[in-house]
C-alpha cells in the first residue's frame, strides 16, 4: 500500500522493493490511492495495480485540535470496510504498508487474517503530539508481524517492538542514473571556472527551498558562484484560478512559499531552475557543493548520494544527517534551522580538504547503503513470513 500516485521519494523506494522481491515466492499487487505516473512504472514491472480511493494517511505530526486532523481520522475509520473488501476480492495474504502513516490499516488487515509489515520512513520529533505517536506505536506492537525502518532514528520510535524491527536502508544504486549534462547550456556561459552550488529539493517547504535561495542570493556575492535549483520549472504558469488566488493572498501578506522563492529567483540571474530528474549523477559530479536546509528532520538520501559520488555537502544537523555522513565526518553540518550558521558554514568550509576526506572514507557510506546488503535484509524479513 502506498498513498501517493506520482513517482518520487518513497515511490522510488517502493519501486526498488518491487524490483527485488522474490517473484517465485510472491505475487505482489500494489494498492494506490488513484491513477498516476506511479501506476505506469509499477505496471512496467509486470505487477498489477488496484485503487483504493478511500485510502487516507494519518496527519503527520499535526495537532488533534485541528479540524482537518479530526476529519482525516474520521475518513480513515469509514474507509475500513472498503479496505477489507479489497483484501477479500484480491485474496491477499500479506499487507505491506510503505510508510507508518498508514498504520490504521494494520488492525483490519490482521482481522482479515493477513500477515502485516510496516515500513517506517518518518521522523516524528520527540515531545511533539505524543498521543498520536503512541497510537501508532501501540498498533505496531499489537498488529504488525514485522517492522522495517530506514535508519536508527526511525527504528527508535518503535523501541517497544524492537523484536520485530529490522533496519533496511533505502539502498543507493547509481548505475542507471547517469546522463551527460551540459552545464554551459544551462547557465548560458562558460562554467569551467565557476563554483556551482546544487539544491535538489524543489519547491517543498520542508526541504528549505526559500532558505536556500534567500541565503545564496543575500550572502553569496562572489562573481564565480552560481546556484542550480533542481525540482522546479520556472516556465510553469502561475495563472489560472489557483495561481490568481495565490498572488492575491501573497500580496495580502500570506506566506506563499512558491511565490516567495520565485520572487528571489526572478531577481537573481545567477540562479537557474531545472525540473527534477532521476538521472542526477552528472549534476552532482559537476557541482562544487550540495546545499540542504531541511525545515523538518527526515531522511536525507541526497546527502548520502553526494558523498558516494564525491561532492561536498552542507546540511543541517539531525539524527539522520549524522548517521548518513559517518557521524558528521563526511559533511559540513550546521545547527538545525539556523540560517546564520548555514551562511557561515558556506563561508568557512574547506572544499579541497572535504574532497580528500570524502575520498578516503566514503566507503563507509557506500557500505551503509549497499544494494546487496540491504536487499538481502529486506528479502530476509519478507521471506520469514
N, C-alpha and C positions, 0 to 999 in steps of 0.2 A: 504494500500500500504506500502510495506517495501522493501528497496533496497538490503538488504543482503539475502543470501541463506543459511548461516550457523547459528548454534544456539549459542547465547552468547550476552551479553549486551542488546541492545534494542530488540533483538529477544526474550529473556526471558520475557521481559515486554509485547511484543506482544502476546505471548502465554498466559500470565496471563490474559490479556484483553479478549482473545477469550474464556477462561475458565469461565468467569463470566458474559459475555454479555447475556442478556435475549433472549434465543433462541425461546421463544414463540412469541416475537415481531420481531426478526431479523433473517435473514438468511445470515450469514456472508460468504463472499468469499474473500480469501486472494490473493492479486496480488504481485508476486515476480519477481525479475529480471530473475532468471533462477533456475534450479533444484539444490537441495542440501539437507542437513540434516534437514533444517527447514521445507521443504515441507513434509517430513516424519512425523515430530512432529505435524504439523497442521492437516494432514490427519488422524492421530490417534484420533483427537478430532471430527472426522466426518465432517470436513469442507473442502470444495472444494478449490483447488488452481489453479490459472491461471497465465501464464507467460507473462511478458511484457519486452521483451529483449531489447527494445529501452529505457527503463527507465534510467534516469540519475538524480543524485543529483547535486545541485549547488555546486561549490567548496567552502568548508568550510573555511571562513576567509582567502582566497587567493587573491592576487592582481589581478586586471583585466588586468594588463600588461603582465601577464604570458601567454605564448602561450597555455598551457594546459587549463587555465581558459576559454579563448575565445573559444577554441574547444569544451569544455563541454557545454557552453551556446548555442553554435550553434547546438549541438546534441540534447539538450533539446528542442529547438524550433522545430526541424524537427521530434521529437518524438510525438508531439501533435496529429496529425491525427491518428496514431496507438492507442494512448490512448483513443481517442473519440470512435474508433471502439470497443475497449474492453468494454467501458461503455455501448454502444448500444447493443452489442451482448449479454451481461450478464444482461441487464435490471437493471442497477444499480440505486438505489435511493439516496444513501449516499456514499460519498467518505471520508475515514478516512486516513489521512496521519500520519504515525507513527513517523515522525520527521519533523522539519521545513525545512530541506534541500531539501524536495520535494515540496516546496511551489509553484513552477511554474505550478503545476498541479491543483491548486485551480481554476484559471480562466477558463480553458477548462471544468472543472467539472461543474462549475456554468453555463457556456454556454450550457452544455448538459442537464441542468435542475436538477442537483443534489444538495442536501444539502452537506455541507462540514464541516469537523472537522480537525483541525491540532493539533498534539501533539508536544509541544515544549520541547525538551530534551537537547538543546545545551546551551553553554555558549559562546556567541560572545563578546569578550572583548571590553570594551568601548574605543573609539578612534581609533580602527583598522578597516580599509576597510569599512568605514561607508556607502559608496554609495551602496554596495551590501546588507548591512543590511537594509538600508532604502527601497530598493526594496521589501525585504521580509515583512517589516512592512506595506508597502502600500498594498501589495497583501493580507495580512491577514485582514487588515481593510476593504478592499473592497469586497473580495471574500470568506472569511470564515464565517460560521454561528456560530461556536463555536471554542474556543481555550482551550486547556488543557496544563498546564505547570507542570513540575515535581518538581519545587521548586520556591521560591520567586525571585531568580535572573532571571531564565528563563522567569517568568511572567513579570518582569520589562522591559524586552527587547521589549515587546509589550504593553507598558503603554497606548498608544492611542486607544487600543482595549480592555481596561480593562472591559468594559461592556460585552464582550464575553468570558472573561477569568475565568477559574476555576483551582485552584491548586489541583492536584491529585498526591500524592507521589507514586513512584513505591513501592508498599507495600511489606513488608518483611514477608514471611511465611516460617519458617524454619522447619515445621513439617515433610516434606518429604526429608529433606536434611541431614539426619544423617546416617552415616555408621561408624562402629567401625574402627579405624585406629591404626595400629601398628607402632609407631614412631621408635621403636628399629630396626625394619626391614628396614625402610627407611634409617636410618643413620648407620646401621650395628654396633650398640653399645648400651649400657645401657643409655637411655636418661632421666632417672628418676631425675637426678641431673643437667641436662643441661638446659640452657636458650635458647629456640628455637624461633628465630625471624621468622616471616612469611611474605612473599611477594606474592601477588596473581595476579599481572598484566601481567604475561607472558613476551614476548619479545617486547611488544608495547613500542615504544619510548615515547609516550605521558604519559605512566604510570611510567616512570622513571626507567626502568629495569637497565640501565647502572649505573645510580647514586646510586641506592640501593646496587648493588653488589660491586661497587667501594668503597663506604664509609664503607661498612661492612668489606670488605677484607683489606682495608688500615688502619682502625682505631680500629676495634674490635679484639683485640689481646688476649682476655681472653680465657683460655683453655676450659671454660664451656659454650661457646657461639657457636651457630650454626645458619645457615640461610636455611630455606626451601623455595625454589624458585618454585612457582606453576605457571603452564601455559606453560611449555616447556619441550620437551623430548630431552635430550642430546644425545640420540641414533639416533635422526633424521639425516639422511645423509646430508652432505654439499657438496656432489659430484654432478655429472651431469653438464650440461652446465651452468645452473643458479648458482650453487654452485661454479663452477670454476671461473666464471666471478666475483662473489663476492670476492673470495680470491685474484684474480688479482688486482681488484680495491682497496681492503683493503691494500695490500702490496704497492700499488702506493700512499697511503696516504688518500684515500677516507674514509669518515665516514660511515662505515657499522655497524650499531648498533648490529645486531645479532652476528657478529664475535667478536666485542669488548667485549660483555658480555660473550660469550663462552670462550674467552681467559682468563678472570678473573676466571671463574668457574673452568676451567681446572686446574688452578694453586692452587686453594684453596679447599682443600679436606673437609673443614667444611661446604661447600655449597652443598646442594643436590637439584636436579631438579626433579619435577614430573609433569605429564600432568595436564591440567585444569580438574576440576571435579565439578559437580553440588552439590554433597554431601560434603559440605565444613565444616559442623558444628564441627565435632570432631577434624579437623585440627586446627580450631581457638581455640577450648577449650583447647587443649594441648599446645598451643603456649604461650610463655612468653609475646610477644608483636607483633602487626602487624605493618609493615613498609610500608609507602606510600610516593611516591615522584612524584606527577603529574607534568609534564612539561607544560601542558596546563590545565587551570582550567575547570573542569566539575564535574558532579555529582559523588560522591564517595560513592556508595552504600555499598561497602565492609567495610567502616568506620562505618557506622550505624549498619551493621550486627555484627561486632566485639563488639561494645558497648552493643548491645542487648544480645549477648552470654556471655559477661562479661570479655572480653580480652582488655587490654590497647592498644591504637593506637597512633602512631606517624605519623603525616601527615602535609602537607604544608597548610598554612593558605590561604583559599579562601572564597568567599561568601558561597559556598556550604558546605565546611567543618565546618564553623561556624554554619550554620543552622542545619547540621546533627549531631552536638555534643553539643547541648544546649548552643550555643554561646561560644564554646571553653571550657566549664567546664568539658566535659567528654572525652576530647582527648588532647594530647600534640601536639600543633601546632607550627610550625616554619615558618619563613618568606619564602614566595614563591621563589622558585629557588635559595635557599641559602644553598649550600652544607655544609658549615662550621657550620651553625646553625642547620642543620639536624643532623650532627655528635654530636654537643653539646647537642642537645635535647635527643639523645640516652644516652649520658653520664649522664645527670643530672636528668632525670625523676625518680620519686619515685614510683616504681612498687606497693608496698604494699598500699601506700596512694591512688593511682589511682584505685586499685581494690575496696577500700572502697567507693570512690566517685561514681564509676560506679554502684556499687550495690545499692547505696542509691538513685541515680537519673536516672537510665537507663529507668525507666517507662516513662519518658518524650519522649524518642526516640521511645519506643515501641508504644506509643500513636500516635506519628507523622506518623509512618509507619504502623499503624494498618491496616490489610487487610479489616476488616469490615467497618471502616470509609471511607477508600479510594475507596473501591468497590462501596459503596453507592453513593459517589460523582460522580464517573465515570458513573455509570448507570443513575444517575440523569441527567447528561449532555446529554448523548446519547438519553435517552428516551424523553427528552423535545423537540427533533426534530420532 
